[in-house]
Amino acid sequence: MFFAPWTPLGVIELELRRRVTQARATGDRGASVMEWVIITGILVALAAVVGGIIFNTIKGNAESITIPDAPGGGGAPAGGGEDGNP
């Protein structure tokens, strides 16, 4: 079915025909898309591995940090003793 080119359906028909013709003319586009998908997948996996290594290294180093107690015992009552008496 053919629509008049100046109608909205005619414009859609012409655009669809143009895209089909272009897709048929360039038969190797699918191969390049697959190459990009594979390359992107490899890079995402590599980034995940590197991110995991960095995360585990930082987490291990953070857990090995010793934090000294605050002067005066940290949370003990004033006066130094457990019951508050010097």
Backbone atoms as SQL, in Angstrom:
CREATE TABLE atoms (id INTEGER PRIMARY KEY, chain TEXT, resi INTEGER, resn TEXT, atom TEXT, x REAL, y REAL, z REAL);
INSERT INTO atoms VALUES
  (1, 'A', 1, 'MET', 'N', 0.851, -1.171, 0.000),
  (2, 'A', 1, 'MET', 'CA', 0.000, 0.000, 0.000),
  (3, 'A', 1, 'MET', 'C', 0.897, 1.234, 0.000),
  (4, 'A', 2, 'PHE', 'N', 0.569, 2.193, -0.840),
  (5, 'A', 2, 'PHE', 'CA', 1.367, 3.400, -0.950),
  (6, 'A', 2, 'PHE', 'C', 0.566, 4.587, -0.435),
  (7, 'A', 3, 'PHE', 'N', 1.239, 5.380, 0.371),
  (8, 'A', 3, 'PHE', 'CA', 0.615, 6.592, 0.909),
  (9, 'A', 3, 'PHE', 'C', 1.217, 7.802, 0.217),
  (10, 'A', 4, 'ALA', 'N', 0.463, 8.868, 0.169),
  (11, 'A', 4, 'ALA', 'CA', 0.976, 10.101, -0.412),
  (12, 'A', 4, 'ALA', 'C', 2.137, 10.603, 0.449),
  (13, 'A', 5, 'PRO', 'N', 3.252, 11.022, -0.156),
  (14, 'A', 5, 'PRO', 'CA', 4.445, 11.410, 0.600),
  (15, 'A', 5, 'PRO', 'C', 4.246, 12.620, 1.509),
  (16, 'A', 6, 'TRP', 'N', 3.240, 13.439, 1.255),
  (17, 'A', 6, 'TRP', 'CA', 3.052, 14.640, 2.072),
  (18, 'A', 6, 'TRP', 'C', 2.163, 14.381, 3.288),
  (19, 'A', 7, 'THR', 'N', 1.675, 13.155, 3.457),
  (20, 'A', 7, 'THR', 'CA', 0.868, 12.818, 4.625),
  (21, 'A', 7, 'THR', 'C', 1.773, 12.201, 5.699),
  (22, 'A', 8, 'PRO', 'N', 1.337, 12.239, 6.952),
  (23, 'A', 8, 'PRO', 'CA', 2.167, 11.634, 8.008),
  (24, 'A', 8, 'PRO', 'C', 2.462, 10.151, 7.748),
  (25, 'A', 9, 'LEU', 'N', 1.469, 9.387, 7.273),
  (26, 'A', 9, 'LEU', 'CA', 1.721, 7.979, 6.966),
  (27, 'A', 9, 'LEU', 'C', 2.676, 7.827, 5.787),
  (28, 'A', 10, 'GLY', 'N', 2.634, 8.747, 4.862),
  (29, 'A', 10, 'GLY', 'CA', 3.558, 8.716, 3.723),
  (30, 'A', 10, 'GLY', 'C', 4.987, 8.967, 4.166),
  (31, 'A', 11, 'VAL', 'N', 5.159, 9.896, 5.082),
  (32, 'A', 11, 'VAL', 'CA', 6.498, 10.189, 5.607),
  (33, 'A', 11, 'VAL', 'C', 7.046, 8.967, 6.341),
  (34, 'A', 12, 'ILE', 'N', 6.203, 8.321, 7.135),
  (35, 'A', 12, 'ILE', 'CA', 6.626, 7.121, 7.866),
  (36, 'A', 12, 'ILE', 'C', 6.998, 6.013, 6.882),
  (37, 'A', 13, 'GLU', 'N', 6.179, 5.842, 5.833),
  (38, 'A', 13, 'GLU', 'CA', 6.478, 4.815, 4.838),
  (39, 'A', 13, 'GLU', 'C', 7.809, 5.087, 4.143),
  (40, 'A', 14, 'LEU', 'N', 8.040, 6.340, 3.757),
  (41, 'A', 14, 'LEU', 'CA', 9.301, 6.680, 3.099),
  (42, 'A', 14, 'LEU', 'C', 10.494, 6.445, 4.022),
  (43, 'A', 15, 'GLU', 'N', 10.350, 6.794, 5.287),
  (44, 'A', 15, 'GLU', 'CA', 11.440, 6.599, 6.242),
  (45, 'A', 15, 'GLU', 'C', 11.726, 5.114, 6.443),
  (46, 'A', 16, 'LEU', 'N', 10.684, 4.304, 6.550),
  (47, 'A', 16, 'LEU', 'CA', 10.871, 2.863, 6.698),
  (48, 'A', 16, 'LEU', 'C', 11.551, 2.265, 5.473),
  (49, 'A', 17, 'ARG', 'N', 11.133, 2.711, 4.296),
  (50, 'A', 17, 'ARG', 'CA', 11.769, 2.218, 3.070),
  (51, 'A', 17, 'ARG', 'C', 13.238, 2.620, 3.014),
  (52, 'A', 18, 'ARG', 'N', 13.538, 3.855, 3.428),
  (53, 'A', 18, 'ARG', 'CA', 14.925, 4.320, 3.426),
  (54, 'A', 18, 'ARG', 'C', 15.778, 3.486, 4.369),
  (55, 'A', 19, 'ARG', 'N', 15.236, 3.208, 5.551),
  (56, 'A', 19, 'ARG', 'CA', 16.002, 2.430, 6.537),
  (57, 'A', 19, 'ARG', 'C', 16.210, 0.986, 6.091),
  (58, 'A', 20, 'VAL', 'N', 15.192, 0.389, 5.480),
  (59, 'A', 20, 'VAL', 'CA', 15.336, -0.982, 4.991),
  (60, 'A', 20, 'VAL', 'C', 16.376, -1.031, 3.880),
  (61, 'A', 21, 'THR', 'N', 16.327, -0.071, 2.961),
  (62, 'A', 21, 'THR', 'CA', 17.304, -0.023, 1.870),
  (63, 'A', 21, 'THR', 'C', 18.708, 0.162, 2.418),
  (64, 'A', 22, 'GLN', 'N', 18.873, 1.027, 3.406),
  (65, 'A', 22, 'GLN', 'CA', 20.186, 1.269, 4.000),
  (66, 'A', 22, 'GLN', 'C', 20.691, 0.015, 4.723),
  (67, 'A', 23, 'ALA', 'N', 19.824, -0.680, 5.425),
  (68, 'A', 23, 'ALA', 'CA', 20.229, -1.888, 6.135),
  (69, 'A', 23, 'ALA', 'C', 20.648, -2.987, 5.162),
  (70, 'A', 24, 'ARG', 'N', 19.964, -3.078, 4.034),
  (71, 'A', 24, 'ARG', 'CA', 20.320, -4.092, 3.037),
  (72, 'A', 24, 'ARG', 'C', 21.632, -3.749, 2.344),
  (73, 'A', 25, 'ALA', 'N', 21.913, -2.476, 2.184),
  (74, 'A', 25, 'ALA', 'CA', 23.124, -2.053, 1.474),
  (75, 'A', 25, 'ALA', 'C', 24.379, -2.279, 2.311),
  (76, 'A', 26, 'THR', 'N', 24.282, -2.190, 3.616),
  (77, 'A', 26, 'THR', 'CA', 25.453, -2.359, 4.488),
  (78, 'A', 26, 'THR', 'C', 25.283, -3.656, 5.271),
  (79, 'A', 27, 'GLY', 'N', 25.723, -4.757, 4.686),
  (80, 'A', 27, 'GLY', 'CA', 25.540, -6.059, 5.293),
  (81, 'A', 27, 'GLY', 'C', 26.519, -6.387, 6.403),
  (82, 'A', 28, 'ASP', 'N', 27.612, -5.641, 6.538),
  (83, 'A', 28, 'ASP', 'CA', 28.621, -5.966, 7.544),
  (84, 'A', 28, 'ASP', 'C', 28.462, -5.171, 8.833),
  (85, 'A', 29, 'ARG', 'N', 27.393, -4.441, 8.999),
  (86, 'A', 29, 'ARG', 'CA', 27.214, -3.640, 10.214),
  (87, 'A', 29, 'ARG', 'C', 27.003, -4.521, 11.437),
  (88, 'A', 30, 'GLY', 'N', 26.369, -5.680, 11.273),
  (89, 'A', 30, 'GLY', 'CA', 26.132, -6.569, 12.396),
  (90, 'A', 30, 'GLY', 'C', 27.427, -7.102, 12.981),
  (91, 'A', 31, 'ALA', 'N', 28.413, -7.358, 12.134),
  (92, 'A', 31, 'ALA', 'CA', 29.699, -7.862, 12.611),
  (93, 'A', 31, 'ALA', 'C', 30.402, -6.822, 13.465),
  (94, 'A', 32, 'SER', 'N', 30.379, -5.580, 13.043),
  (95, 'A', 32, 'SER', 'CA', 31.052, -4.552, 13.826),
  (96, 'A', 32, 'SER', 'C', 30.333, -4.306, 15.149),
  (97, 'A', 33, 'VAL', 'N', 29.020, -4.444, 15.164),
  (98, 'A', 33, 'VAL', 'CA', 28.275, -4.288, 16.416),
  (99, 'A', 33, 'VAL', 'C', 28.661, -5.399, 17.386),
  (100, 'A', 34, 'MET', 'N', 28.774, -6.627, 16.899),
  (101, 'A', 34, 'MET', 'CA', 29.164, -7.742, 17.759),
  (102, 'A', 34, 'MET', 'C', 30.572, -7.541, 18.306),
  (103, 'A', 35, 'GLU', 'N', 31.470, -7.016, 17.493),
  (104, 'A', 35, 'GLU', 'CA', 32.821, -6.746, 17.969),
  (105, 'A', 35, 'GLU', 'C', 32.790, -5.734, 19.112),
  (106, 'A', 36, 'TRP', 'N', 32.000, -4.691, 18.960),
  (107, 'A', 36, 'TRP', 'CA', 31.907, -3.678, 20.014),
  (108, 'A', 36, 'TRP', 'C', 31.270, -4.243, 21.278),
  (109, 'A', 37, 'VAL', 'N', 30.290, -5.115, 21.133),
  (110, 'A', 37, 'VAL', 'CA', 29.655, -5.736, 22.303),
  (111, 'A', 37, 'VAL', 'C', 30.674, -6.600, 23.052),
  (112, 'A', 38, 'ILE', 'N', 31.458, -7.369, 22.312),
  (113, 'A', 38, 'ILE', 'CA', 32.471, -8.224, 22.946),
  (114, 'A', 38, 'ILE', 'C', 33.535, -7.381, 23.622),
  (115, 'A', 39, 'ILE', 'N', 34.026, -6.357, 22.951),
  (116, 'A', 39, 'ILE', 'CA', 35.049, -5.485, 23.535),
  (117, 'A', 39, 'ILE', 'C', 34.516, -4.805, 24.790),
  (118, 'A', 40, 'THR', 'N', 33.283, -4.311, 24.727),
  (119, 'A', 40, 'THR', 'CA', 32.688, -3.649, 25.890),
  (120, 'A', 40, 'THR', 'C', 32.526, -4.624, 27.048),
  (121, 'A', 41, 'GLY', 'N', 32.098, -5.834, 26.770),
  (122, 'A', 41, 'GLY', 'CA', 31.954, -6.844, 27.815),
  (123, 'A', 41, 'GLY', 'C', 33.273, -7.165, 28.488),
  (124, 'A', 42, 'ILE', 'N', 34.334, -7.290, 27.693),
  (125, 'A', 42, 'ILE', 'CA', 35.657, -7.555, 28.259),
  (126, 'A', 42, 'ILE', 'C', 36.111, -6.399, 29.133),
  (127, 'A', 43, 'LEU', 'N', 35.902, -5.176, 28.671),
  (128, 'A', 43, 'LEU', 'CA', 36.313, -4.014, 29.461),
  (129, 'A', 43, 'LEU', 'C', 35.518, -3.885, 30.763),
  (130, 'A', 44, 'VAL', 'N', 34.228, -4.205, 30.722),
  (131, 'A', 44, 'VAL', 'CA', 33.415, -4.155, 31.941),
  (132, 'A', 44, 'VAL', 'C', 33.898, -5.209, 32.937),
  (133, 'A', 45, 'ALA', 'N', 34.183, -6.417, 32.455),
  (134, 'A', 45, 'ALA', 'CA', 34.695, -7.466, 33.339),
  (135, 'A', 45, 'ALA', 'C', 36.039, -7.082, 33.928),
  (136, 'A', 46, 'LEU', 'N', 36.913, -6.506, 33.121),
  (137, 'A', 46, 'LEU', 'CA', 38.223, -6.067, 33.601),
  (138, 'A', 46, 'LEU', 'C', 38.084, -4.974, 34.647),
  (139, 'A', 47, 'ALA', 'N', 37.178, -4.036, 34.428),
  (140, 'A', 47, 'ALA', 'CA', 36.952, -2.966, 35.405),
  (141, 'A', 47, 'ALA', 'C', 36.412, -3.529, 36.713),
  (142, 'A', 48, 'ALA', 'N', 35.550, -4.546, 36.639),
  (143, 'A', 48, 'ALA', 'CA', 35.014, -5.163, 37.857),
  (144, 'A', 48, 'ALA', 'C', 36.116, -5.865, 38.639),
  (145, 'A', 49, 'VAL', 'N', 37.007, -6.556, 37.949),
  (146, 'A', 49, 'VAL', 'CA', 38.111, -7.247, 38.625),
  (147, 'A', 49, 'VAL', 'C', 39.045, -6.243, 39.288),
  (148, 'A', 50, 'VAL', 'N', 39.426, -5.205, 38.553),
  (149, 'A', 50, 'VAL', 'CA', 40.321, -4.186, 39.117),
  (150, 'A', 50, 'VAL', 'C', 39.645, -3.478, 40.286),
  (151, 'A', 51, 'GLY', 'N', 38.373, -3.160, 40.160),
  (152, 'A', 51, 'GLY', 'CA', 37.638, -2.525, 41.255),
  (153, 'A', 51, 'GLY', 'C', 37.586, -3.415, 42.486),
  (154, 'A', 52, 'GLY', 'N', 37.381, -4.715, 42.289),
  (155, 'A', 52, 'GLY', 'CA', 37.362, -5.655, 43.417),
  (156, 'A', 52, 'GLY', 'C', 38.710, -5.741, 44.108),
  (157, 'A', 53, 'ILE', 'N', 39.775, -5.773, 43.333),
  (158, 'A', 53, 'ILE', 'CA', 41.119, -5.816, 43.919),
  (159, 'A', 53, 'ILE', 'C', 41.388, -4.560, 44.724),
  (160, 'A', 54, 'ILE', 'N', 41.061, -3.409, 44.172),
  (161, 'A', 54, 'ILE', 'CA', 41.287, -2.142, 44.884),
  (162, 'A', 54, 'ILE', 'C', 40.440, -2.089, 46.151),
  (163, 'A', 55, 'PHE', 'N', 39.182, -2.514, 46.064),
  (164, 'A', 55, 'PHE', 'CA', 38.300, -2.498, 47.228),
  (165, 'A', 55, 'PHE', 'C', 38.847, -3.390, 48.343),
  (166, 'A', 56, 'ASN', 'N', 39.249, -4.618, 47.991),
  (167, 'A', 56, 'ASN', 'CA', 39.768, -5.532, 49.005),
  (168, 'A', 56, 'ASN', 'C', 41.072, -5.035, 49.612),
  (169, 'A', 57, 'THR', 'N', 41.928, -4.418, 48.820),
  (170, 'A', 57, 'THR', 'CA', 43.182, -3.878, 49.336),
  (171, 'A', 57, 'THR', 'C', 42.911, -2.743, 50.319),
  (172, 'A', 58, 'ILE', 'N', 42.035, -1.838, 49.956),
  (173, 'A', 58, 'ILE', 'CA', 41.722, -0.710, 50.838),
  (174, 'A', 58, 'ILE', 'C', 41.029, -1.195, 52.106),
  (175, 'A', 59, 'LYS', 'N', 40.111, -2.151, 51.974),
  (176, 'A', 59, 'LYS', 'CA', 39.399, -2.679, 53.140),
  (177, 'A', 59, 'LYS', 'C', 40.377, -3.370, 54.092),
  (178, 'A', 60, 'GLY', 'N', 41.297, -4.161, 53.559),
  (179, 'A', 60, 'GLY', 'CA', 42.290, -4.835, 54.397),
  (180, 'A', 60, 'GLY', 'C', 43.193, -3.852, 55.117),
  (181, 'A', 61, 'ASN', 'N', 43.625, -2.813, 54.423),
  (182, 'A', 61, 'ASN', 'CA', 44.476, -1.805, 55.058),
  (183, 'A', 61, 'ASN', 'C', 43.698, -1.002, 56.095),
  (184, 'A', 62, 'ALA', 'N', 42.429, -0.750, 55.833),
  (185, 'A', 62, 'ALA', 'CA', 41.626, 0.017, 56.791),
  (186, 'A', 62, 'ALA', 'C', 41.392, -0.788, 58.069),
  (187, 'A', 63, 'GLU', 'N', 41.218, -2.095, 57.938),
  (188, 'A', 63, 'GLU', 'CA', 40.996, -2.931, 59.115),
  (189, 'A', 63, 'GLU', 'C', 42.252, -3.091, 59.954),
  (190, 'A', 64, 'SER', 'N', 43.425, -2.898, 59.360),
  (191, 'A', 64, 'SER', 'CA', 44.667, -3.059, 60.108),
  (192, 'A', 64, 'SER', 'C', 45.086, -1.779, 60.848),
  (193, 'A', 65, 'ILE', 'N', 44.351, -0.711, 60.668),
  (194, 'A', 65, 'ILE', 'CA', 44.685, 0.545, 61.354),
  (195, 'A', 65, 'ILE', 'C', 44.261, 0.434, 62.813),
  (196, 'A', 66, 'THR', 'N', 45.174, 0.752, 63.720),
  (197, 'A', 66, 'THR', 'CA', 44.836, 0.760, 65.144),
  (198, 'A', 66, 'THR', 'C', 44.586, 2.199, 65.563),
  (199, 'A', 67, 'ILE', 'N', 43.489, 2.384, 66.234),
  (200, 'A', 67, 'ILE', 'CA', 43.120, 3.716, 66.705),
  (201, 'A', 67, 'ILE', 'C', 43.418, 3.769, 68.200),
  (202, 'A', 68, 'PRO', 'N', 44.308, 4.681, 68.625),
  (203, 'A', 68, 'PRO', 'CA', 44.650, 4.747, 70.044),
  (204, 'A', 68, 'PRO', 'C', 43.472, 5.264, 70.869),
  (205, 'A', 69, 'ASP', 'N', 43.469, 4.859, 72.146),
  (206, 'A', 69, 'ASP', 'CA', 42.431, 5.341, 73.044),
  (207, 'A', 69, 'ASP', 'C', 42.606, 6.827, 73.283),
  (208, 'A', 70, 'ALA', 'N', 41.485, 7.457, 73.604),
  (209, 'A', 70, 'ALA', 'CA', 41.526, 8.889, 73.899),
  (210, 'A', 70, 'ALA', 'C', 42.209, 9.107, 75.241),
  (211, 'A', 71, 'PRO', 'N', 42.830, 10.266, 75.452),
  (212, 'A', 71, 'PRO', 'CA', 43.457, 10.552, 76.750),
  (213, 'A', 71, 'PRO', 'C', 42.425, 10.470, 77.878),
  (214, 'A', 72, 'GLY', 'N', 42.827, 9.900, 78.986),
  (215, 'A', 72, 'GLY', 'CA', 41.936, 9.791, 80.127),
  (216, 'A', 72, 'GLY', 'C', 41.077, 8.549, 80.090),
  (217, 'A', 73, 'GLY', 'N', 41.371, 7.605, 79.242),
  (218, 'A', 73, 'GLY', 'CA', 40.631, 6.358, 79.241),
  (219, 'A', 73, 'GLY', 'C', 39.506, 6.301, 78.235),
  (220, 'A', 74, 'GLY', 'N', 39.250, 7.320, 77.494),
  (221, 'A', 74, 'GLY', 'CA', 38.244, 7.268, 76.444),
  (222, 'A', 74, 'GLY', 'C', 36.848, 7.540, 76.946),
  (223, 'A', 75, 'GLY', 'N', 36.227, 6.620, 77.630),
  (224, 'A', 75, 'GLY', 'CA', 34.858, 6.810, 78.045),
  (225, 'A', 75, 'GLY', 'C', 34.669, 6.694, 79.547),
  (226, 'A', 76, 'ALA', 'N', 35.747, 6.657, 80.285),
  (227, 'A', 76, 'ALA', 'CA', 35.662, 6.506, 81.745),
  (228, 'A', 76, 'ALA', 'C', 35.147, 7.785, 82.377),
  (229, 'A', 77, 'PRO', 'N', 34.468, 7.686, 83.516),
  (230, 'A', 77, 'PRO', 'CA', 33.988, 8.880, 84.209),
  (231, 'A', 77, 'PRO', 'C', 35.157, 9.761, 84.646),
  (232, 'A', 78, 'ALA', 'N', 34.873, 11.010, 84.891),
  (233, 'A', 78, 'ALA', 'CA', 35.906, 11.955, 85.331),
  (234, 'A', 78, 'ALA', 'C', 36.503, 11.506, 86.661),
  (235, 'A', 79, 'GLY', 'N', 37.787, 11.668, 86.844),
  (236, 'A', 79, 'GLY', 'CA', 38.440, 11.294, 88.080),
  (237, 'A', 79, 'GLY', 'C', 39.297, 10.067, 87.915),
  (238, 'A', 80, 'GLY', 'N', 39.158, 9.337, 86.863),
  (239, 'A', 80, 'GLY', 'CA', 40.058, 8.245, 86.590),
  (240, 'A', 80, 'GLY', 'C', 39.573, 6.881, 87.051),
  (241, 'A', 81, 'GLY', 'N', 38.808, 6.777, 88.122),
  (242, 'A', 81, 'GLY', 'CA', 38.373, 5.483, 88.617),
  (243, 'A', 81, 'GLY', 'C', 37.086, 5.043, 87.956),
  (244, 'A', 82, 'GLU', 'N', 36.752, 3.777, 88.171),
  (245, 'A', 82, 'GLU', 'CA', 35.543, 3.282, 87.561),
  (246, 'A', 82, 'GLU', 'C', 34.304, 3.874, 88.224),
  (247, 'A', 83, 'ASP', 'N', 34.398, 4.154, 89.516),
  (248, 'A', 83, 'ASP', 'CA', 33.248, 4.691, 90.215),
  (249, 'A', 83, 'ASP', 'C', 33.244, 6.207, 90.276),
  (250, 'A', 84, 'GLY', 'N', 34.207, 6.837, 89.615),
  (251, 'A', 84, 'GLY', 'CA', 34.252, 8.284, 89.595),
  (252, 'A', 84, 'GLY', 'C', 35.107, 8.886, 90.704),
  (253, 'A', 85, 'ASN', 'N', 35.656, 8.074, 91.620),
  (254, 'A', 85, 'ASN', 'CA', 36.511, 8.561, 92.690),
  (255, 'A', 85, 'ASN', 'C', 37.974, 8.416, 92.288),
  (256, 'A', 86, 'PRO', 'N', 38.783, 9.416, 92.671),
  (257, 'A', 86, 'PRO', 'CA', 40.218, 9.343, 92.322),
  (258, 'A', 86, 'PRO', 'C', 40.967, 8.309, 93.110);
